[in-house]
Amino acid sequence: MLKLPLTAAVPSTTLYIGRNAESFQLSGRARVDMKNRGAFRRILRALVDARREPSTRRAGLAVCEVFDAGWFGEMVDAETMAGRVYSAISKLRRMGLGPAIVRSETGYMIDPRICVIEDAPLTMTPKQATIILEPGASLFPTRLAS
C-alpha cells in the first residue's frame, strides 16, 4: 500500500489556538493576543469547544450560548444580549477571525472547512501541522491505482 504525504490533507486555512485561547493565528496572518480580552477569549474558546460536541458541531452556538460563554451569570434582556453577542462576533471577525466564524440558521461556529489546531505553538508551519496530524493518517489509508 502506497501512502501519500499527509500534507495534501492539510486545509489551506488553519486556525492555531494558543493555550486557553490566549492567542490565535489564522494561517498567513499575524498572531493576535487575547490575554486581556476576557469575554472575547471565552467566546472563542466556546466556539472551538463546540466543534468537538456532537450536538453543536453542525448547529453552532445559539446567541444565548455565546452570551453565556462571554458573560456567564450576567442577567440582561434579550435585546441587550443579542446586541452584545453581535458586537462581540463582529469584533472577533475584525480582529482576524472573519473567515473563520460563520453563522448557520441556528448559531455561530468555526467554519467546518478550517483546520483548528489547539494548544500549539503559534509559529507552526504547515509541515509542523502535518507532523501533529500524522498519527491520524493511518485512519484514512490512501491507495493509488497501479
Backbone as a chain_set.jsonl record, in Angstrom:
{"seq": "MLKLPLTAAVPSTTLYIGRNAESFQLSGRARVDMKNRGAFRRILRALVDARREPSTRRAGLAVCEVFDAGWFGEMVDAETMAGRVYSAISKLRRMGLGPAIVRSETGYMIDPRICVIEDAPLTMTPKQATIILEPGASLFPTRLAS", "coords": {"N": [[0.848, -1.167, 0.0], [0.614, 2.151, -0.902], [1.237, 5.186, 0.596], [0.213, 8.512, 0.48], [1.801, 11.671, 1.147], [0.703, 13.346, 4.083], [0.472, 16.021, 3.884], [-1.077, 16.986, 1.781], [-3.605, 16.741, 2.809], [-3.888, 18.74, 4.632], [-5.793, 21.511, 5.284], [-6.097, 24.594, 3.385], [-6.536, 26.751, 4.999], [-5.765, 27.272, 8.277], [-6.459, 27.405, 11.701], [-4.776, 28.376, 14.425], [-4.851, 27.903, 17.828], [-3.906, 29.296, 20.818], [-2.902, 28.217, 24.128], [-5.615, 28.054, 26.376], [-7.0, 29.798, 24.775], [-5.634, 32.189, 24.68], [-4.405, 33.418, 22.634], [-4.512, 33.637, 19.051], [-4.04, 32.513, 15.675], [-4.583, 32.84, 12.329], [-3.817, 31.007, 9.471], [-1.195, 32.403, 7.579], [-1.519, 34.947, 8.541], [-1.071, 37.565, 11.02], [-0.263, 36.875, 14.462], [-2.647, 37.084, 17.087], [-3.059, 38.557, 20.162], [-4.917, 37.646, 22.964], [-4.975, 37.841, 25.67], [-5.803, 39.907, 27.445], [-8.464, 40.194, 26.894], [-11.006, 39.184, 28.004], [-13.905, 38.388, 27.65], [-14.015, 38.027, 24.855], [-12.059, 36.09, 24.498], [-13.163, 33.945, 25.944], [-15.461, 33.476, 24.422], [-14.334, 32.713, 21.949], [-13.046, 30.382, 22.827], [-15.317, 28.85, 23.517], [-16.518, 28.552, 20.988], [-14.577, 27.021, 19.697], [-14.536, 24.76, 21.372], [-17.114, 23.837, 20.897], [-16.935, 22.58, 18.464], [-16.169, 20.014, 19.018], [-18.296, 18.824, 20.233], [-20.98, 16.687, 19.598], [-23.648, 17.645, 19.522], [-23.486, 20.359, 18.944], [-21.771, 20.595, 16.855], [-22.593, 20.767, 14.147], [-24.691, 22.523, 14.312], [-23.94, 24.843, 15.633], [-23.442, 27.556, 18.022], [-26.057, 28.983, 19.819], [-27.312, 32.374, 20.184], [-27.778, 32.903, 22.931], [-26.092, 31.003, 24.099], [-23.575, 31.827, 23.248], [-23.523, 34.281, 24.553], [-23.606, 33.412, 27.247], [-21.112, 32.184, 27.357], [-19.374, 34.356, 27.097], [-20.197, 36.219, 29.06], [-20.898, 34.936, 31.54], [-23.464, 34.252, 33.845], [-24.391, 36.839, 33.983], [-27.237, 38.912, 33.975], [-29.39, 40.005, 31.539], [-31.677, 41.713, 29.301], [-33.277, 40.26, 26.364], [-32.795, 41.758, 24.026], [-30.536, 43.322, 24.66], [-28.749, 41.252, 25.147], [-28.555, 40.023, 22.577], [-27.525, 42.183, 21.096], [-25.037, 42.565, 22.343], [-23.766, 40.131, 21.789], [-23.748, 40.127, 18.938], [-22.11, 42.335, 18.529], [-19.719, 41.455, 19.757], [-19.045, 39.201, 18.172], [-18.708, 40.478, 15.729], [-16.49, 42.087, 16.368], [-14.559, 40.083, 16.912], [-14.338, 39.031, 14.354], [-13.256, 41.267, 13.006], [-10.832, 41.358, 14.314], [-9.427, 39.407, 13.093], [-10.601, 36.945, 12.702], [-12.477, 36.79, 10.744], [-12.768, 35.112, 8.311], [-13.075, 32.717, 9.628], [-15.235, 32.503, 11.423], [-18.513, 31.54, 11.131], [-22.049, 31.741, 10.458], [-24.845, 29.763, 11.014], [-28.25, 28.718, 10.406], [-28.99, 28.21, 12.973], [-26.978, 29.053, 14.71], [-23.684, 30.331, 15.737], [-20.45, 29.347, 14.574], [-17.155, 27.851, 14.202], [-15.902, 27.786, 11.0], [-16.454, 24.738, 9.42], [-14.72, 23.85, 7.448], [-12.25, 24.734, 8.08], [-9.166, 23.918, 9.477], [-8.497, 23.326, 12.841], [-6.055, 23.824, 15.205], [-5.229, 23.191, 18.387], [-3.708, 24.525, 21.379], [-1.141, 24.73, 20.371], [2.161, 25.702, 19.276], [2.19, 28.992, 18.08], [3.673, 29.657, 15.927], [3.78, 27.733, 14.124], [4.432, 25.878, 11.177], [2.911, 24.749, 8.056], [4.101, 22.258, 7.556], [4.893, 21.417, 10.121], [2.369, 21.206, 11.257], [1.446, 19.065, 9.805], [2.996, 17.034, 10.879], [1.916, 16.896, 13.458], [-0.631, 16.021, 12.812], [-0.11, 13.588, 11.666], [-0.351, 11.025, 13.143], [-3.101, 10.456, 12.864], [-3.321, 9.808, 10.233], [-3.212, 7.128, 9.582], [-5.765, 6.265, 9.9], [-7.068, 6.85, 7.609], [-6.214, 5.406, 5.084], [-4.519, 5.781, 1.993], [-4.763, 4.717, -1.289], [-3.139, 4.105, -4.345], [-3.968, 3.585, -7.724], [-2.478, 1.004, -9.63]], "CA": [[0.0, 0.0, 0.0], [1.372, 3.382, -1.011], [0.582, 6.292, 1.293], [0.62, 9.844, 0.059], [2.097, 12.53, 2.296], [-0.493, 13.938, 4.672], [0.467, 17.449, 3.59], [-2.188, 17.274, 0.88], [-4.848, 16.751, 3.572], [-3.941, 19.915, 5.488], [-6.546, 22.551, 4.594], [-5.338, 25.8, 3.092], [-6.707, 27.664, 6.122], [-5.625, 26.632, 9.578], [-6.595, 28.308, 12.835], [-3.983, 27.933, 15.567], [-5.375, 28.468, 19.069], [-2.977, 29.164, 21.931], [-3.448, 27.649, 25.359], [-6.726, 28.81, 26.974], [-7.421, 30.798, 23.776], [-4.994, 33.466, 24.986], [-3.991, 33.996, 21.362], [-4.871, 32.832, 17.888], [-3.42, 32.911, 14.416], [-5.116, 32.229, 11.121], [-2.666, 30.798, 8.592], [-0.814, 33.512, 6.72], [-1.82, 36.231, 9.181], [-0.348, 37.842, 12.262], [-0.775, 36.33, 15.71], [-3.461, 38.046, 17.828], [-3.015, 38.321, 21.605], [-6.246, 37.789, 23.568], [-4.834, 37.696, 27.123], [-6.559, 40.925, 28.178], [-9.785, 40.319, 26.259], [-11.697, 38.075, 28.648], [-15.137, 37.906, 27.018], [-13.698, 37.558, 23.505], [-11.305, 34.836, 24.648], [-14.106, 32.898, 26.359], [-16.33, 33.175, 23.276], [-13.527, 31.92, 21.013], [-12.876, 29.057, 23.434], [-16.601, 28.141, 23.397], [-16.698, 28.187, 19.58], [-13.653, 25.913, 19.411], [-15.021, 23.588, 22.113], [-18.358, 23.364, 20.279], [-16.596, 21.705, 17.327], [-15.995, 18.636, 19.497], [-19.568, 18.323, 20.759], [-21.893, 16.274, 18.525], [-24.887, 18.433, 19.49], [-23.254, 21.712, 18.423], [-20.793, 20.557, 15.766], [-23.193, 21.238, 12.895], [-25.695, 23.554, 14.569], [-23.34, 26.07, 16.141], [-23.898, 28.038, 19.324], [-27.117, 29.991, 19.772], [-26.932, 33.665, 20.756], [-27.733, 32.81, 24.398], [-24.913, 30.217, 24.469], [-22.415, 32.708, 23.056], [-23.584, 35.246, 25.649], [-23.197, 32.721, 28.477], [-19.665, 31.963, 27.306], [-18.663, 35.62, 27.294], [-20.623, 36.969, 30.244], [-21.6, 33.937, 32.346], [-24.122, 34.689, 35.069], [-24.922, 38.197, 33.882], [-28.652, 38.929, 33.584], [-29.768, 41.127, 30.677], [-32.842, 41.395, 28.467], [-32.934, 39.584, 25.104], [-32.258, 42.725, 23.061], [-29.17, 43.64, 25.083], [-27.966, 40.034, 24.924], [-28.296, 39.883, 21.145], [-26.639, 43.274, 20.687], [-23.683, 42.324, 22.842], [-23.209, 38.996, 21.041], [-23.458, 40.568, 17.567], [-20.954, 43.226, 18.617], [-18.528, 40.646, 20.065], [-18.718, 38.402, 16.983], [-18.191, 41.44, 14.754], [-15.141, 42.467, 16.808], [-13.686, 38.928, 16.675], [-14.095, 38.973, 12.907], [-12.326, 42.355, 12.67], [-9.527, 41.033, 14.897], [-8.755, 38.446, 12.228], [-11.334, 35.686, 12.588], [-13.533, 36.949, 9.746], [-13.007, 33.92, 7.502], [-13.224, 31.516, 10.458], [-16.519, 32.449, 12.127], [-19.674, 31.53, 10.239], [-23.34, 31.623, 11.143], [-25.842, 28.899, 10.381], [-29.604, 29.115, 10.818], [-29.168, 28.006, 14.411], [-25.953, 29.614, 15.571], [-22.331, 30.666, 15.3], [-19.482, 28.253, 14.665], [-15.937, 27.94, 13.407], [-16.146, 27.163, 9.695], [-16.013, 23.339, 9.464], [-13.662, 23.597, 6.46], [-10.985, 25.223, 8.622], [-8.484, 23.035, 10.422], [-8.192, 24.002, 14.102], [-5.011, 23.169, 15.991], [-5.276, 23.804, 19.71], [-2.559, 24.448, 22.285], [0.052, 24.518, 19.559], [2.943, 26.924, 19.1], [1.536, 29.766, 17.036], [4.582, 29.901, 14.811], [3.816, 26.46, 13.428], [4.332, 25.865, 9.723], [2.076, 23.632, 7.6], [4.829, 20.995, 7.71], [4.778, 21.028, 11.523], [0.98, 20.774, 11.457], [1.37, 17.733, 9.219], [3.589, 16.111, 11.848], [0.937, 16.726, 14.529], [-1.765, 15.273, 12.287], [0.368, 12.319, 11.115], [-0.914, 9.812, 13.747], [-4.437, 10.19, 12.349], [-3.267, 9.43, 8.818], [-3.443, 5.692, 9.427], [-7.206, 6.028, 9.889], [-7.547, 7.092, 6.255], [-5.165, 4.998, 4.152], [-4.716, 6.193, 0.606], [-4.195, 3.757, -2.243], [-3.05, 4.558, -5.726], [-4.144, 2.507, -8.708], [-1.214, 0.747, -10.311]], "C": [[0.898, 1.235, 0.0], [0.595, 4.487, -0.324], [1.122, 7.604, 0.749], [0.965, 10.661, 1.289], [0.819, 13.203, 2.784], [-0.593, 15.425, 4.358], [-0.712, 17.827, 2.705], [-3.507, 17.377, 1.637], [-4.972, 17.976, 4.472], [-4.674, 21.025, 4.741], [-5.699, 23.798, 4.372], [-5.47, 26.824, 4.209], [-6.671, 26.87, 7.416], [-5.73, 27.705, 10.648], [-5.837, 27.692, 13.999], [-4.511, 28.662, 16.797], [-4.349, 28.234, 20.165], [-3.676, 28.598, 23.157], [-4.474, 28.601, 25.975], [-7.227, 29.932, 26.068], [-6.837, 32.174, 24.085], [-4.433, 34.14, 23.742], [-4.499, 33.093, 20.249], [-4.119, 33.357, 16.682], [-4.082, 32.135, 13.294], [-3.958, 32.135, 10.145], [-2.456, 31.989, 7.663], [-1.068, 34.889, 7.31], [-1.034, 36.378, 10.472], [-1.053, 37.194, 13.454], [-1.532, 37.437, 16.444], [-3.473, 37.64, 19.296], [-4.395, 38.608, 22.201], [-6.185, 37.773, 25.097], [-5.695, 38.675, 27.905], [-7.945, 41.163, 27.59], [-10.66, 39.158, 26.723], [-12.916, 37.534, 27.927], [-14.856, 37.348, 25.626], [-12.971, 36.215, 23.55], [-12.247, 33.691, 25.02], [-15.055, 32.515, 25.222], [-15.571, 32.333, 22.259], [-13.35, 30.505, 21.542], [-14.159, 28.24, 23.272], [-16.849, 27.701, 21.954], [-15.809, 27.005, 19.202], [-14.129, 24.642, 20.11], [-16.266, 22.99, 21.461], [-18.095, 22.448, 19.089], [-16.494, 20.246, 17.746], [-17.302, 18.009, 19.97], [-20.506, 17.939, 19.619], [-23.139, 17.152, 18.414], [-24.692, 19.823, 18.889], [-22.321, 21.739, 17.224], [-21.364, 21.136, 14.478], [-24.165, 22.401, 13.113], [-25.076, 24.883, 14.977], [-23.917, 26.441, 17.494], [-24.946, 29.123, 19.123], [-26.623, 31.271, 20.445], [-26.821, 33.571, 22.273], [-26.524, 32.003, 24.871], [-23.633, 31.034, 24.298], [-22.367, 33.729, 24.19], [-23.114, 34.609, 26.951], [-21.695, 32.472, 28.503], [-18.913, 33.246, 27.632], [-18.961, 36.304, 28.608], [-21.442, 36.075, 31.168], [-22.192, 34.563, 33.608], [-24.707, 36.087, 35.015], [-26.36, 38.144, 33.36], [-28.935, 40.194, 32.769], [-31.011, 40.728, 29.883], [-32.359, 40.854, 27.119], [-32.304, 40.534, 24.09], [-30.81, 43.089, 23.391], [-28.251, 42.455, 24.832], [-27.58, 39.909, 23.449], [-27.326, 40.956, 20.663], [-25.206, 43.048, 21.117], [-23.01, 41.192, 22.073], [-22.851, 39.423, 19.623], [-22.214, 41.453, 17.545], [-19.664, 42.439, 18.858], [-18.101, 39.815, 18.86], [-18.126, 39.308, 15.906], [-16.758, 41.845, 15.099], [-14.162, 41.316, 16.579], [-13.361, 38.791, 15.19], [-13.101, 40.051, 12.486], [-10.926, 42.094, 13.216], [-8.771, 40.006, 14.058], [-9.484, 37.138, 12.027], [-12.465, 35.745, 11.564], [-13.81, 35.708, 8.924], [-13.352, 32.675, 8.329], [-14.594, 31.392, 11.113], [-17.653, 32.546, 11.116], [-20.942, 31.393, 11.076], [-24.244, 30.72, 10.323], [-27.218, 29.421, 10.785], [-29.756, 29.081, 12.331], [-28.068, 28.585, 15.282], [-24.622, 29.892, 14.909], [-21.411, 29.472, 15.476], [-18.206, 28.627, 13.931], [-16.227, 27.177, 12.119], [-15.608, 25.736, 9.703], [-14.909, 23.014, 8.459], [-12.291, 24.044, 6.942], [-10.438, 24.216, 9.615], [-8.154, 23.844, 11.673], [-7.152, 23.177, 14.845], [-4.929, 23.913, 17.314], [-3.986, 23.588, 20.485], [-1.263, 24.171, 21.544], [0.843, 25.815, 19.497], [2.376, 27.7, 17.911], [2.457, 30.13, 15.881], [4.702, 28.655, 13.953], [3.656, 26.63, 11.923], [3.386, 24.745, 9.303], [2.771, 22.284, 7.739], [4.752, 20.506, 9.157], [3.359, 20.558, 11.84], [0.789, 19.372, 10.914], [1.908, 16.702, 10.199], [2.611, 15.855, 12.991], [-0.213, 15.847, 14.058], [-1.392, 13.87, 11.824], [-0.236, 11.084, 11.786], [-2.307, 9.47, 13.227], [-4.447, 9.706, 10.912], [-3.574, 7.955, 8.616], [-4.935, 5.352, 9.425], [-7.789, 6.149, 8.485], [-6.476, 6.701, 5.243], [-5.529, 5.388, 2.726], [-4.041, 5.179, -0.294], [-4.184, 4.384, -3.623], [-3.243, 3.368, -6.642], [-2.826, 2.278, -9.419], [-1.433, 0.41, -11.755]], "O": [[1.824, 1.344, 0.804], [-0.578, 4.704, -0.626], [2.329, 7.778, 0.582], [0.466, 10.37, 2.376], [-0.038, 13.582, 1.985], [-1.651, 16.023, 4.552], [-1.287, 18.902, 2.878], [-4.437, 18.031, 1.164], [-6.045, 18.23, 5.02], [-4.228, 21.442, 3.672], [-4.714, 24.03, 5.074], [-4.602, 27.684, 4.356], [-7.44, 25.93, 7.618], [-5.156, 28.786, 10.514], [-6.201, 26.628, 14.5], [-4.605, 29.889, 16.808], [-3.961, 27.093, 20.416], [-4.904, 28.516, 23.202], [-4.232, 29.803, 26.081], [-7.812, 30.904, 26.545], [-7.455, 33.198, 23.793], [-4.032, 35.303, 23.791], [-4.866, 31.94, 20.477], [-3.63, 34.487, 16.669], [-4.127, 30.905, 13.32], [-3.193, 33.088, 10.004], [-3.392, 32.507, 7.053], [-0.851, 35.897, 6.638], [-0.411, 35.43, 10.95], [-2.268, 36.995, 13.451], [-1.112, 38.594, 16.427], [-3.851, 36.518, 19.634], [-4.97, 39.673, 21.974], [-7.224, 37.699, 25.754], [-6.262, 38.306, 28.933], [-8.526, 42.231, 27.78], [-11.007, 38.272, 25.943], [-12.969, 36.344, 27.617], [-15.399, 36.308, 25.255], [-13.235, 35.323, 22.743], [-12.139, 32.593, 24.474], [-15.41, 31.344, 25.083], [-16.104, 31.344, 21.756], [-13.488, 29.537, 20.793], [-14.097, 27.061, 22.925], [-17.337, 26.595, 21.722], [-16.232, 26.102, 18.48], [-14.127, 23.567, 19.51], [-16.45, 21.773, 21.472], [-18.944, 21.627, 18.742], [-16.704, 19.345, 16.933], [-17.396, 16.787, 20.09], [-20.802, 18.77, 18.76], [-23.632, 17.377, 17.308], [-25.646, 20.405, 18.374], [-22.103, 22.798, 16.635], [-20.695, 21.909, 13.793], [-24.425, 23.174, 12.191], [-25.638, 25.94, 14.69], [-24.766, 25.738, 18.041], [-24.744, 30.063, 18.354], [-25.638, 31.254, 21.184], [-25.873, 34.101, 22.852], [-25.98, 32.287, 25.938], [-22.717, 30.938, 25.114], [-21.297, 34.012, 24.728], [-22.314, 35.198, 27.677], [-21.074, 32.541, 29.564], [-17.923, 33.22, 28.363], [-18.072, 36.907, 29.211], [-22.563, 36.427, 31.537], [-21.523, 35.297, 34.334], [-25.446, 36.481, 35.917], [-26.656, 37.414, 32.414], [-28.742, 41.31, 33.251], [-31.354, 39.548, 29.805], [-31.183, 40.973, 26.777], [-31.379, 40.151, 23.373], [-29.962, 43.156, 22.501], [-27.123, 42.617, 24.367], [-26.409, 39.713, 23.123], [-26.404, 40.662, 19.902], [-24.27, 43.305, 20.359], [-21.827, 41.277, 21.743], [-21.759, 39.113, 19.148], [-21.372, 41.335, 16.655], [-18.638, 42.719, 18.239], [-16.91, 39.735, 18.559], [-17.152, 38.942, 15.248], [-15.908, 41.934, 14.213], [-13.049, 41.542, 16.102], [-12.231, 38.47, 14.823], [-12.199, 39.782, 11.693], [-9.941, 42.559, 12.643], [-7.588, 39.766, 14.299], [-9.029, 36.296, 11.253], [-13.314, 34.854, 11.521], [-14.959, 35.276, 8.833], [-13.863, 31.693, 7.791], [-15.068, 30.277, 11.336], [-17.742, 33.504, 10.348], [-20.906, 30.987, 12.237], [-24.391, 30.886, 9.112], [-27.324, 30.459, 11.438], [-30.55, 29.829, 12.902], [-28.216, 28.605, 16.504], [-24.448, 29.717, 13.703], [-21.57, 28.682, 16.407], [-18.17, 29.578, 13.151], [-16.737, 26.058, 12.152], [-14.422, 25.533, 9.965], [-14.228, 21.999, 8.606], [-11.283, 23.769, 6.292], [-11.159, 23.724, 10.483], [-7.591, 24.934, 11.573], [-7.342, 21.985, 15.086], [-4.604, 25.1, 17.361], [-3.271, 22.607, 20.279], [-0.393, 23.457, 22.042], [0.281, 26.9, 19.645], [2.114, 27.122, 16.856], [2.052, 30.839, 14.959], [5.624, 28.537, 13.146], [2.844, 27.431, 11.459], [3.082, 23.871, 10.114], [2.119, 21.275, 8.008], [4.566, 19.313, 9.396], [3.175, 19.615, 12.609], [0.052, 18.574, 11.494], [1.342, 15.617, 10.336], [2.484, 14.719, 13.449], [-0.716, 15.02, 14.819], [-2.277, 13.041, 11.609], [-0.612, 10.152, 11.075], [-2.658, 8.292, 13.159], [-5.476, 9.24, 10.423], [-4.135, 7.572, 7.589], [-5.321, 4.266, 8.993], [-8.865, 5.621, 8.201], [-5.887, 7.575, 4.606], [-6.689, 5.33, 2.319], [-2.882, 4.823, -0.083], [-5.107, 5.1, -4.009], [-2.745, 2.275, -6.372], [-2.131, 3.23, -9.773], [-0.472, 0.163, -12.484]]}, "num_chains": 1, "name": "protein.A"}
